[in-house]
Amino acid sequence: MPRIERSRLRLLASLTMGVAAPAFAWAAETETPAEKKDDAANQLVARADEIRFPRESFQTEITITNFSGEQEGETRKFRVLSRGNENTIVLTLEPASERGQALLMRARDLWVFLPSVSQPVRLSLAQRLTGQVANGDLARANFAGDYNPTLIGTETLDGQTAQVLELTAVDRSVTYSKVKYWIREQDGRPIKAEFYALSGRLLKTCYYENFKEMAGRVRPTRLVMEDALKKGEKSVLSYENMALRDLPERVFTREYLKRLE
């Protein structure tokens, strides 16, 4: 190659590098605030998840009471065994006529086991369990793993400053398509959540109440889920006897379920 051509190539390369480097630096600067915002949103949701339930394996009992207006309706009781928010068993304790029924969740796969049926039946997390409570409300409480959060602002609720997030489902297998989530700025506690269908329709609103120490941390022990369309229709979830428990992987199998009491 002639000497003059080599000189032109070196000059062109130096000019290209000089333009590219500032462009890259500018792109990095513009992306950093968004990345920081996403990180902050992810951390808020993960922290609220840890307040609602232990990261370790645990067991708890949940009583669900359904209301229509001021009239108390059906009451059901469940025992939940959970391992790392990915594997869960929900055992029906009451009513006595349904005792022995069990939900088994592994990742986002959910089955119901019925004493009178030999084979398990596949269920959707979004399917109604009782009242305003869906299967996924009990079987899977992993907002950090199921949704992509965006921090959209702050609001004041009952005198408390809350950070407001919009959670978008990672795919259609999760319980809700979208969640609007209020987390108390002071300590990261969840205050309120609105759950939306794929169509964008508001399905129900949940309030996190009655914070008490359970399983080594102060957590909400009462959840109130209100129907968005039928005024007065609601379900109250009361959490009791939450404790850490060693639950190995083998517990969360179809074969092991019949050994649980």
Residue, then its C-alpha position, 0 to 999 in steps of 0.5 A: m500500500p502506498r505511504i500516502e494511503r496508509s497516512r489517510l487511513r491512520l487519519l481516518a481512524s483517529l477521527t473516528m475514534g475521536v467521535a466515537a468516544p465522546a458519543f459513547a460517554w454521552a450515551a452512558e451518561t444518559e442511561t445511568p439515571a434510568e438504570k439507577k431508577d430501575d435499581a431503586a425500584n427493584q430494591l424497593v420491591a425486593r425489600a417489601d417482599e422480605i417484609r411480607f414474608p421471610r426469604e428462608s423457608f417458613q410455615t404459616e396459617i392463614t384464615i380467610t373470611n369473606f364479606s358481603g357488605e357488613q355481613e360475614g360469609e364463608t371462612r376458610k383456613f389454610r396452612v402454607l409451607s414456602r421455600g424461597n418464594e419459588n416452591t409452595i404448598v397450600l393445604t386446606l384445613e377448613p372447612a372439614s369437608e375440603r380438608g386434604q386438598a392441596l395446592l403445589m407450586r413449583a416456580r410458576d407451575l401450579w397443581v391442585f391435589l384432591p383426595s377423590v381424584s388420582q391425578p393432579v389438575r393444573l391450575s392458573l395462578a389467576q384463578r379464584l381460590t375463595g372470595q377476592v383471593a386468587n390462587g397466586d395470592l397464597a401460592r406465590a408472593n414474589f413480586a420481585g421475581d414476577y414483575n418489572p417495577t418502575l418508580i412513578g412518584t410519591e403520594t401521601l396516604d393517611g399521613q404517610t409518604a409512600q413511593v408509588l411503583e407500577l409493576t408490569a408482569v414479566d409474562r402472562s403466567v403470573t397472577y396479575s398483568k399489572v400492579k400499582y404498589w404503594i411502599r412506605e418511604q420511611d421503612g419500606r413497608p407495603i401499604k397498598a396494592e391495586f391489581y389489574a387485568l390484562s385489559g387494564r381493568l382494576l380487579k381489586t385493591c389490597y391493604y396491608e395492615n396490623f403489622k406485628e413481629m412474626a418469624g423474626r421481623v415486623r410484618p403485615t398480619r392482616l390483608v384486606m382485599e376489596d373488589a373493585l366492581k362490587k362495593g362491599e365485597k371483600s376478603v380479609l386474610s389473617y396470618e398466624n403462627m408464622a415460623l421459620r422451618d427447614l423445608p428441603e426440596r423433596v417436600f415440594t413434590r407430588e410424591y411427598l404431598k400425601r405424607l404431609e399432615 
